[in-house]
Amino acid sequence: MSAAHVPQQTQPAHAAATATPPYASEATRLLSAGTYVDAAYRDRVIDELYLNEQRIVAPSLGFDAARVLAHALRARRLELAWGGAVLGLWVVGAALTEGWAAVFAGLGLLLALAPLVRGRSENPPLYRRVPAWLLRWYGRTGLALLLIFTVMIAFGAGDDSTMPLGTPSDASFSGPAGAFGPSASVDAVQAWIALAVLALIAVCLAAHRGQVARSLAAELSSDRFPDAAGDPAHQVESERFRRMAARIRTEQHQSLVMYHEARPFCGAGIAYDTWVLAVELRPDGMKEQRPLSNRAVLETVRPLLEQLRESAATAEYPVRDRLCRLEIDECVFLPVEGLLRREDAPYHPQAFEDHRARAVEEGAEKRRHFLRVRIGGWGEELVVSVFVRVHTQGRMLMLEVAPHVLAPVHEAFKEADRTAHRYNRNNLLGKAADALSRVPRSSGVALLDFGRVAVFGWRMLTAGNAGALPEGPALSVRELGAAPSASLFQAMDVDRYLRAVQDRIAHGVRTALADAGYLTGEFVQKIVNVSNGGVNIDSVAGSTFAVGSHATASSGTVPQKGADGDERSA
């Protein structure tokens, strides 16, 4: 019996393997693929990273936003090139058929407008749903009748060699086709030209889809994507793109986070059970007291977190748990207000060290220091970040823990590989059917694409972003491309990561309190109450506390001080 196949996973550094760089991660690859399959996502990527050059990019946890932008621009270039060819064919066809082909284009425009009228909501209101339904079926009915009449004319139907626009033979016709285009006549030659134009448009649509499918199966495949030097998206780079990509790569992986006041954790994902705890620092009369600084607490917590990387791995069965690649660093959050230029952000290493040295002890409101713990699972698709902040003031210890979770990449982006594979291996009939089904809407889709680009160009010329004051990130392209929920396995991993990290944080703070000569019983009880039992503490022996939102705990005797300074029940 053959051995079961185990998916390839990146091994930790101490397991004789290097971590995947962000530009080659699975998250970067899937987000790049998403720019080809989702036009709305592509437009928002370009707006945030290319148009709004005054905005500092959101932290890019486990991916490279500059490479995603490169593919978004390439996908738009391909779309415009083939869209221009389609519009050109419609214009030529309308001229050669004296407006007959323009009727096809007009009805197709209705089909393209129907999704915009309906909106993106899964359950739109009636005032959107009904007009969208009417546009869709009016366009479909009109196109079906028009195609039938065109075929009839092409094969010589009718009494004369000509047929008035919108009428079969000599009979008057006041249906959908008669609502578009000037009064004209069409003969068999023009009917054949109209059919040939429709066929050529189908060829262009098939060529565009085929090019995208080949790109998804080639340079965007999991095998070739790590080769960034050979990526075609970087072979056509404008001066503006090079400038924006340089700024993105300077900012996206920094430990100094320039934030917008309304969105301080932009890029980290969705907040997950954020909690704050405050305990009184009560001296333990049986121990010598020592000064307790914020740095001392964090330095006690950090080694315990680093121990999560250790495992009982053997050469025969290497451990693949992502905790082996747990990342720990210190970051400082600074508000972007006050900067005159985006380039003035203090990313220089010495500037960061100065900010970190001051911020760790000051407990300020705008400038904040955090110990950041990050676990990138599922090929950097599932990213769990825990921000820890400790502050001692007025004989009180405040502990802030802010977990954030980046959900996996959207399912449609993941299906891009499968869709491309199916299309590339489909037969000629299947590809032809796919292209022909998109011909009716092609005129409207191409016009809307060029309209969006025209609006984008106008905004670029008139918005004045180049000289605007710097802004914090408004959104994260990674968060935009995230799925609304995770699978059960992924949700279980999130809980496991957070429980392990929060357990070590709680244990580290408790150890720091005890080492500095303070009682820890109140801290143990509060850490459980705040988390409703969600944080497990290694050692709570002798402490009296309750687990659960409605549970209570009491002791029948007067608490006594134990040897470690905890309050114990006798």
C-alpha positions as CSV (number, residue, x, y, z in Angstrom):
1,M,0.0,0.0,0.0
2,S,1.4,3.4,-0.9
3,A,1.9,6.1,1.7
4,A,-0.7,8.8,2.0
5,H,0.1,12.1,0.3
6,V,0.9,14.9,2.7
7,P,0.5,18.5,1.3
8,Q,3.8,20.4,1.2
9,Q,4.2,22.9,4.1
10,T,6.9,25.3,4.9
11,Q,9.1,24.0,7.7
12,P,10.5,26.2,10.5
13,A,14.0,27.5,10.3
14,H,15.3,25.1,12.9
15,A,13.8,22.3,10.9
16,A,16.3,22.9,8.1
17,A,13.9,24.9,5.9
18,T,13.4,28.5,5.4
19,A,10.1,30.3,5.6
20,T,8.3,31.3,2.4
21,P,9.0,35.1,1.7
22,P,5.8,37.2,1.5
23,Y,6.1,37.8,-2.2
24,A,5.9,34.1,-2.9
25,S,3.3,33.1,-0.3
26,E,0.1,31.3,-1.2
27,A,-1.9,34.4,0.0
28,T,-0.1,36.6,-2.4
29,R,-0.7,34.1,-5.3
30,L,-4.4,33.8,-4.6
31,L,-4.9,37.6,-4.2
32,S,-3.1,38.1,-7.5
33,A,-5.3,35.5,-9.1
34,G,-8.3,37.3,-7.6
35,T,-7.5,40.5,-9.6
36,Y,-8.2,38.5,-12.8
37,V,-11.5,36.9,-11.8
38,D,-13.1,39.7,-9.8
39,A,-13.2,43.1,-11.5
40,A,-14.6,44.9,-8.4
41,Y,-11.8,43.6,-6.2
42,R,-9.2,44.6,-8.9
43,D,-10.6,48.2,-9.0
44,R,-10.5,48.6,-5.3
45,V,-6.9,47.3,-5.2
46,I,-5.9,49.9,-7.8
47,D,-7.8,52.7,-6.1
48,E,-6.2,52.1,-2.7
49,L,-2.6,51.3,-3.8
50,Y,-2.2,53.2,-7.0
51,L,-4.7,56.1,-7.1
52,N,-4.5,57.2,-3.5
53,E,-0.8,57.8,-3.3
54,Q,-1.1,59.9,-0.2
55,R,-2.2,56.9,1.8
56,I,0.3,54.8,3.7
57,V,-0.3,51.1,2.9
58,A,-1.8,48.9,5.6
59,P,0.5,46.3,7.2
60,S,0.8,43.3,4.8
61,L,0.8,40.3,7.1
62,G,2.2,37.3,5.1
63,F,1.8,38.7,1.6
64,D,3.2,41.4,-0.8
65,A,0.8,44.1,-1.7
66,A,3.0,45.5,-4.4
67,R,2.9,42.2,-6.3
68,V,-0.9,42.1,-6.0
69,L,-1.0,45.6,-7.4
70,A,1.2,44.6,-10.4
71,H,-1.2,41.8,-11.3
72,A,-4.2,44.1,-10.9
73,L,-2.7,46.6,-13.4
74,R,-1.9,43.8,-15.8
75,A,-5.4,42.3,-15.5
76,R,-6.8,45.8,-16.3
77,R,-4.5,46.2,-19.3
78,L,-5.6,42.9,-20.8
79,E,-9.2,43.7,-20.2
80,L,-9.0,47.0,-21.9
81,A,-7.0,45.7,-24.8
82,W,-9.6,43.0,-25.6
83,G,-12.4,45.3,-24.7
84,G,-11.1,47.8,-27.3
85,A,-11.0,45.1,-29.9
86,V,-14.6,44.2,-29.1
87,L,-15.9,47.8,-29.3
88,G,-14.0,48.2,-32.5
89,L,-15.8,45.3,-34.0
90,W,-19.2,46.6,-32.9
91,V,-18.5,50.0,-34.5
92,V,-17.3,48.5,-37.8
93,G,-20.2,46.1,-37.8
94,A,-22.7,48.9,-37.2
95,A,-21.2,50.9,-40.1
96,L,-21.2,48.1,-42.5
97,T,-24.7,46.9,-41.7
98,E,-26.2,50.5,-41.6
99,G,-27.1,50.2,-37.9
100,W,-28.3,46.7,-37.8
101,A,-25.4,45.5,-35.6
102,A,-26.0,48.6,-33.4
103,V,-29.4,47.1,-32.4
104,F,-27.6,44.0,-31.1
105,A,-25.2,46.3,-29.1
106,G,-28.0,48.3,-27.6
107,L,-29.9,45.3,-26.4
108,G,-26.7,43.9,-25.0
109,L,-26.2,47.1,-23.1
110,L,-29.4,46.4,-21.2
111,L,-28.1,43.0,-20.2
112,A,-24.9,44.6,-18.9
113,L,-26.8,47.2,-16.9
114,A,-29.1,44.7,-15.2
115,P,-26.6,43.5,-12.6
116,L,-25.8,47.2,-11.8
117,V,-29.4,47.9,-11.2
118,R,-29.9,44.8,-9.1
119,G,-26.8,45.6,-6.9
120,R,-24.5,43.3,-5.0
121,S,-26.9,42.4,-2.2
122,E,-28.1,38.7,-2.1
123,N,-31.6,39.9,-1.3
124,P,-32.1,43.3,-3.0
125,P,-35.3,45.3,-2.5
126,L,-38.1,45.2,-5.0
127,Y,-37.3,48.6,-6.5
128,R,-34.0,47.1,-7.6
129,R,-35.1,43.5,-8.4
130,V,-38.0,44.3,-10.6
131,P,-36.3,46.8,-13.0
132,A,-33.3,44.5,-13.2
133,W,-35.6,41.6,-14.1
134,L,-37.3,43.7,-16.8
135,L,-34.0,44.8,-18.3
136,R,-32.7,41.3,-18.4
137,W,-35.7,39.6,-20.0
138,Y,-36.4,42.5,-22.4
139,G,-32.8,42.3,-23.6
140,R,-32.9,38.5,-23.9
141,T,-36.2,38.5,-25.8
142,G,-35.1,41.2,-28.1
143,L,-31.8,39.6,-28.9
144,A,-33.4,36.2,-29.6
145,L,-35.9,37.7,-32.0
146,L,-33.2,39.9,-33.7
147,L,-30.9,36.9,-34.2
148,I,-33.8,34.9,-35.7
149,F,-34.6,37.7,-38.1
150,T,-31.0,38.1,-39.0
151,V,-30.6,34.4,-39.8
152,M,-33.8,34.5,-41.9
153,I,-32.5,37.4,-43.9
154,A,-29.1,35.9,-44.4
155,F,-30.7,32.8,-45.9
156,G,-33.0,34.8,-48.2
157,A,-36.3,35.0,-46.3
158,G,-38.7,37.7,-47.4
159,D,-40.2,38.9,-50.7
160,D,-37.4,41.3,-51.6
161,S,-33.7,41.4,-51.2
162,T,-34.0,44.0,-48.5
163,M,-35.9,44.2,-45.2
164,P,-36.7,47.3,-43.2
165,L,-35.0,47.5,-39.9
166,G,-37.2,45.9,-37.2
167,T,-39.6,44.1,-39.7
168,P,-39.6,40.5,-40.9
169,S,-40.4,40.5,-44.6
170,D,-43.1,43.0,-45.3
171,A,-44.9,42.8,-42.0
172,S,-44.4,45.6,-39.5
173,F,-42.6,44.8,-36.3
174,S,-42.8,46.9,-33.2
175,G,-41.0,44.6,-30.8
176,P,-37.7,45.2,-28.9
177,A,-35.5,45.4,-32.0
178,G,-37.5,48.4,-33.3
179,A,-36.7,50.4,-30.3
180,F,-33.0,50.9,-31.3
181,G,-31.3,52.4,-34.3
182,P,-32.4,54.5,-37.2
183,S,-34.7,53.5,-39.9
184,A,-32.7,51.4,-42.4
185,S,-32.8,48.4,-44.6
186,V,-30.7,45.3,-44.4
187,D,-30.0,42.8,-47.1
188,A,-28.6,39.3,-47.1
189,V,-25.0,40.6,-47.4
190,Q,-25.4,42.9,-44.4
191,A,-27.0,40.1,-42.4
192,W,-24.1,37.9,-43.1
193,I,-21.7,40.7,-42.1
194,A,-23.6,41.1,-38.8
195,L,-23.3,37.4,-38.1
196,A,-19.6,37.5,-39.0
197,V,-19.1,40.4,-36.6
198,L,-20.8,38.4,-33.8
199,A,-18.5,35.5,-34.6
200,L,-15.4,37.6,-34.5
201,I,-16.5,39.1,-31.2
202,A,-16.9,35.6,-29.8
203,V,-13.3,34.9,-31.0
204,C,-12.0,37.9,-29.1
205,L,-13.9,37.0,-25.9
206,A,-12.5,33.4,-26.2
207,A,-9.0,34.7,-26.8
208,H,-9.2,37.0,-23.7
209,R,-10.5,34.2,-21.5
210,G,-7.9,31.8,-22.9
211,Q,-5.1,34.3,-22.1
212,V,-6.3,34.7,-18.6
213,A,-6.7,31.0,-18.1
214,R,-3.2,30.4,-19.4
215,S,-1.8,33.0,-17.0
216,L,-3.5,31.4,-14.1
217,A,-2.1,28.0,-15.1
218,A,1.4,29.3,-15.8
219,E,3.0,32.3,-14.1
220,L,0.3,32.2,-11.4
221,S,0.6,28.5,-10.7
222,S,1.9,27.3,-7.4
223,D,5.1,26.0,-9.1
224,R,6.1,29.2,-11.0
225,F,4.7,31.9,-8.8
226,P,7.8,32.0,-6.4
227,D,9.9,33.1,-9.4
228,A,9.1,36.8,-9.1
229,A,11.9,37.8,-11.6
230,G,10.1,36.0,-14.4
231,D,6.6,37.4,-13.6
232,P,5.2,39.0,-16.7
233,A,3.3,41.5,-14.5
234,H,6.6,43.2,-13.7
235,Q,7.8,43.4,-17.3
236,V,5.6,46.4,-18.1
237,E,6.2,48.9,-15.4
238,S,5.4,52.6,-15.6
239,E,7.3,55.2,-13.6
240,R,4.3,55.7,-11.4
241,F,4.1,52.0,-10.6
242,R,7.8,51.8,-9.7
243,R,7.4,54.7,-7.4
244,M,4.3,53.3,-5.7
245,A,5.7,49.8,-5.5
246,A,8.8,51.2,-3.8
247,R,6.7,53.0,-1.2
248,I,4.6,49.9,-0.6
249,R,7.6,47.7,0.0
250,T,9.1,50.3,2.3
251,E,6.0,50.5,4.5
252,Q,4.1,47.2,4.4
253,H,6.4,45.0,6.7
254,Q,7.6,47.7,9.1
255,S,7.5,47.3,12.9
256,L,6.5,51.0,13.0
257,V,2.8,51.1,12.1
258,M,1.5,54.5,10.9
259,Y,-2.2,54.3,11.5
260,H,-5.5,56.2,10.9
261,E,-7.1,57.1,14.2
262,A,-10.4,55.4,13.2
263,R,-8.7,52.2,12.0
264,P,-5.6,51.5,14.2
265,F,-5.4,47.8,13.4
266,C,-6.2,48.0,9.7
267,G,-4.6,45.1,7.9
268,A,-4.6,42.7,10.9
269,G,-8.1,41.4,10.3
270,I,-11.2,41.1,12.5
271,A,-10.8,41.8,16.2
272,Y,-11.3,38.5,18.1
273,D,-12.2,38.7,21.8
274,T,-10.2,41.8,22.7
275,W,-9.9,42.3,26.5
276,V,-8.4,44.6,29.0
277,L,-7.5,43.6,32.6
278,A,-6.5,45.8,35.5
279,V,-5.2,44.5,38.9
280,E,-3.9,46.2,42.0
281,L,-0.3,45.6,42.7
282,R,-0.4,44.3,46.3
283,P,2.9,43.6,48.0
284,D,3.6,40.1,49.2
285,G,4.9,40.6,52.8
286,M,6.9,37.4,52.5
287,K,9.0,38.5,49.5
288,E,11.3,41.3,48.7
289,Q,9.8,43.8,46.4
290,R,11.5,45.0,43.3
291,P,10.5,47.7,40.7
292,L,8.1,46.3,38.1
293,S,8.5,48.0,34.7
294,N,6.6,47.4,31.5
295,R,9.7,46.1,29.9
296,A,10.3,43.6,32.8
297,V,6.9,42.1,32.3
298,L,7.3,41.8,28.5
299,E,10.7,40.2,28.9
300,T,9.2,37.6,31.2
301,V,6.4,36.9,28.8
302,R,8.5,36.6,25.6
303,P,10.6,33.5,26.5
304,L,7.4,31.7,27.4
305,L,5.9,32.5,24.0
306,E,9.1,31.4,22.3
307,Q,8.8,28.0,24.0
308,L,5.7,27.4,21.8
309,R,8.1,26.8,18.9
310,E,9.6,23.8,20.6
311,S,8.3,20.4,20.0
312,A,9.2,16.7,20.5
313,A,9.9,16.4,16.9
314,T,11.8,13.4,15.6
315,A,13.7,12.9,12.3
316,E,11.1,10.3,11.2
317,Y,8.0,12.4,12.0
318,P,8.8,16.1,11.7
319,V,6.3,18.4,13.4
320,R,4.2,20.5,11.0
321,D,2.3,22.6,13.5
322,R,2.4,26.3,12.5
323,L,3.3,27.3,16.1
324,C,6.8,26.1,15.2
325,R,7.0,29.2,13.0
326,L,5.5,31.6,15.6
327,E,6.8,35.1,15.0
328,I,7.4,37.6,17.9
329,D,8.4,41.2,17.5
330,E,7.7,44.6,19.0
331,C,5.8,47.2,17.1
332,V,5.0,50.9,17.8
333,F,1.8,52.5,16.6
334,L,2.1,56.1,15.5
335,P,-0.8,58.3,14.2
336,V,-0.1,59.6,10.7
337,E,-1.5,63.1,11.6
338,G,1.3,65.7,11.6
339,L,3.3,64.3,8.7
340,L,3.7,66.6,5.7
341,R,4.9,64.0,3.3
342,R,4.4,60.2,3.1
343,E,8.2,59.9,2.7
344,D,8.7,61.5,6.1
345,A,7.4,58.5,8.1
346,P,10.2,57.6,10.6
347,Y,11.0,54.1,9.3
348,H,14.8,54.5,9.8
349,P,15.9,51.8,12.3
350,Q,17.4,54.3,14.7
351,A,14.1,56.3,14.7
352,F,12.2,53.2,15.4
353,E,14.5,52.2,18.3
354,D,14.0,55.7,19.8
355,H,10.2,55.4,19.6
356,R,10.2,51.9,21.0
357,A,12.4,52.8,24.0
358,R,10.1,55.7,24.9
359,A,6.8,54.1,24.1
360,V,7.2,50.9,26.0
361,E,7.1,52.7,29.4
362,E,5.0,55.8,28.7
363,G,1.5,54.2,28.3
364,A,0.5,57.0,25.9
365,E,-2.8,57.3,24.1
366,K,-1.7,57.9,20.5
367,R,1.8,56.4,20.5
368,R,1.4,52.8,21.7
369,H,3.9,50.0,22.1
370,F,2.8,46.3,21.6
371,L,4.4,43.0,21.7
372,R,3.1,41.3,18.5
373,V,2.7,37.6,18.2
374,R,1.9,36.3,14.7
375,I,1.0,32.8,13.4
376,G,0.6,32.4,9.7
377,G,-1.2,29.2,8.9
378,W,-2.6,27.5,5.8
379,G,0.1,29.0,3.5
380,E,-0.3,32.5,5.1
381,E,-4.0,32.4,4.3
382,L,-5.1,32.2,8.0
383,V,-3.2,34.8,10.0
384,V,-3.6,35.1,13.8
385,S,-2.0,38.1,15.4
386,V,-2.1,38.9,19.1
387,F,-1.1,42.4,20.3
388,V,-0.1,42.6,23.9
389,R,0.4,45.8,25.9
390,V,1.4,46.1,29.5
391,H,1.3,49.3,31.6
392,T,1.9,49.9,35.3
393,Q,0.6,53.1,36.8
394,G,-0.5,54.1,40.3
395,R,0.2,50.7,41.8
396,M,-2.0,49.1,39.1
397,L,-1.1,46.8,36.3
398,M,-3.1,47.1,33.1
399,L,-2.9,44.3,30.6
400,E,-4.3,44.8,27.1
401,V,-4.6,41.8,24.7
402,A,-6.0,42.4,21.2
403,P,-6.2,39.2,19.1
404,H,-7.0,39.7,15.4
405,V,-7.7,37.1,12.8
406,L,-7.3,37.4,9.0
407,A,-9.8,34.9,7.4
408,P,-8.7,32.7,4.5
409,V,-8.8,34.1,1.0
410,H,-12.1,34.3,-0.8
411,E,-13.3,31.0,-2.2
412,A,-13.7,32.4,-5.7
413,F,-10.0,33.3,-5.7
414,K,-9.1,29.8,-4.7
415,E,-11.3,28.3,-7.4
416,A,-9.3,30.3,-10.1
417,D,-6.9,27.4,-10.5
418,R,-9.7,24.9,-10.9
419,T,-11.6,27.1,-13.3
420,A,-8.5,27.7,-15.5
421,H,-7.7,24.0,-15.5
422,R,-11.2,23.1,-16.6
423,Y,-11.2,25.8,-19.3
424,N,-7.8,24.9,-20.7
425,R,-8.8,21.3,-21.0
426,N,-12.3,21.8,-22.4
427,N,-13.0,20.9,-26.0
428,L,-13.6,23.4,-28.8
429,L,-17.4,23.2,-28.5
430,G,-17.3,24.0,-24.8
431,K,-15.1,27.0,-25.4
432,A,-17.2,28.2,-28.3
433,A,-20.4,27.9,-26.2
434,D,-18.8,29.9,-23.4
435,A,-17.7,32.7,-25.7
436,L,-21.1,32.9,-27.6
437,S,-23.0,33.1,-24.3
438,R,-21.0,36.3,-23.5
439,V,-21.4,38.0,-26.9
440,P,-24.7,39.7,-26.2
441,R,-23.4,41.5,-23.1
442,S,-20.0,42.3,-24.6
443,S,-20.8,45.7,-25.8
444,G,-22.2,46.8,-22.5
445,V,-19.4,45.2,-20.5
446,A,-16.8,46.9,-22.6
447,L,-18.4,50.3,-22.4
448,L,-18.7,50.0,-18.6
449,D,-15.1,48.9,-18.4
450,F,-13.9,51.9,-20.4
451,G,-16.3,54.1,-18.4
452,R,-14.7,53.0,-15.1
453,V,-11.2,53.6,-16.5
454,A,-12.3,57.1,-17.7
455,V,-13.6,57.9,-14.2
456,F,-10.3,56.6,-12.7
457,G,-8.3,58.7,-15.1
458,W,-10.3,61.8,-14.3
459,R,-9.9,61.2,-10.5
460,M,-6.2,60.8,-11.0
461,L,-5.9,64.1,-12.8
462,T,-8.2,66.1,-10.6
463,A,-8.1,64.6,-7.0
464,G,-4.7,66.2,-6.1
465,N,-3.5,63.1,-4.2
466,A,0.1,63.7,-5.2
467,G,0.2,66.9,-3.0
468,A,-2.2,65.9,-0.3
469,L,-1.2,65.4,3.3
470,P,-0.5,61.8,4.2
471,E,-3.3,59.6,5.4
472,G,-3.4,56.3,7.3
473,P,-4.6,53.2,5.4
474,A,-8.3,53.2,4.6
475,L,-8.5,49.5,3.9
476,S,-6.4,46.5,3.4
477,V,-6.4,44.6,0.1
478,R,-5.9,41.4,2.1
479,E,-9.0,42.1,4.2
480,L,-10.9,42.9,1.0
481,G,-10.0,39.5,-0.4
482,A,-10.9,37.6,2.7
483,A,-13.8,35.1,2.9
484,P,-16.7,35.8,5.2
485,S,-16.0,32.7,7.3
486,A,-13.4,29.9,7.8
487,S,-13.8,26.2,7.6
488,L,-14.2,24.1,10.8
489,F,-10.6,23.0,10.7
490,Q,-9.4,26.6,10.4
491,A,-11.7,27.8,13.2
492,M,-10.3,25.0,15.4
493,D,-6.8,26.2,14.5
494,V,-7.6,29.8,15.5
495,D,-8.9,28.7,18.9
496,R,-5.9,26.5,19.4
497,Y,-3.4,29.3,18.5
498,L,-5.2,31.9,20.7
499,R,-5.5,29.6,23.7
500,A,-1.9,28.7,23.6
501,V,-0.7,32.3,23.2
502,Q,-3.0,33.7,25.8
503,D,-2.1,31.0,28.2
504,R,1.6,31.9,27.9
505,I,0.8,35.6,28.3
506,A,-1.2,35.0,31.4
507,H,1.5,32.8,32.8
508,G,4.2,35.3,32.0
509,V,2.5,38.2,33.7
510,R,1.8,36.1,36.7
511,T,5.4,35.1,36.9
512,A,6.6,38.7,36.6
513,L,4.3,39.7,39.4
514,A,5.5,37.0,41.7
515,D,9.2,37.6,40.9
516,A,8.7,41.3,41.7
517,G,7.2,40.5,45.1
518,Y,3.5,41.0,44.4
519,L,0.5,38.8,45.1
520,T,-0.9,37.0,42.1
521,G,-4.2,35.6,43.4
522,E,-6.3,38.5,42.2
523,F,-4.7,38.4,38.8
524,V,-5.4,34.6,38.5
525,Q,-9.1,35.1,39.3
526,K,-9.5,38.1,37.0
527,I,-7.8,36.5,34.0
528,V,-10.3,33.7,34.2
529,N,-13.3,35.9,34.7
530,V,-12.4,38.3,31.9
531,S,-11.9,35.4,29.4
532,N,-14.9,33.4,30.7
533,G,-12.6,30.4,31.0
534,G,-11.1,30.9,27.6
535,V,-7.5,31.4,28.9
536,N,-6.0,28.4,30.5
537,I,-3.4,29.0,33.2
538,D,-0.7,26.5,33.9
539,S,-0.9,26.6,37.6
540,V,-3.8,27.9,39.6
541,A,-3.5,25.3,42.4
542,G,-4.8,26.6,45.7
543,S,-6.6,29.6,44.1
544,T,-10.3,29.9,44.5
545,F,-12.1,31.1,41.3
546,A,-15.1,30.4,39.1
547,V,-15.3,29.3,35.5
548,G,-18.3,30.4,33.4
549,S,-20.4,33.4,33.1
550,H,-22.8,32.4,35.9
551,A,-20.5,30.4,38.1
552,T,-19.5,31.5,41.6
553,A,-16.7,30.5,43.9
554,S,-16.4,30.8,47.6
555,S,-14.3,29.5,50.4
556,G,-15.5,28.3,53.8
557,T,-12.3,29.5,55.5
558,V,-10.3,32.7,55.7
559,P,-7.8,32.9,52.9
560,Q,-4.2,32.4,53.9
561,K,-1.0,33.4,52.1
562,G,0.9,30.6,50.6
563,A,4.6,30.3,50.1
564,D,4.4,31.9,46.6
565,G,2.3,34.8,47.8
566,D,-1.0,33.6,46.4
567,E,-4.2,33.8,48.4
568,R,-5.1,30.2,49.2
569,S,-8.0,28.5,50.9
570,A,-6.9,26.8,54.1
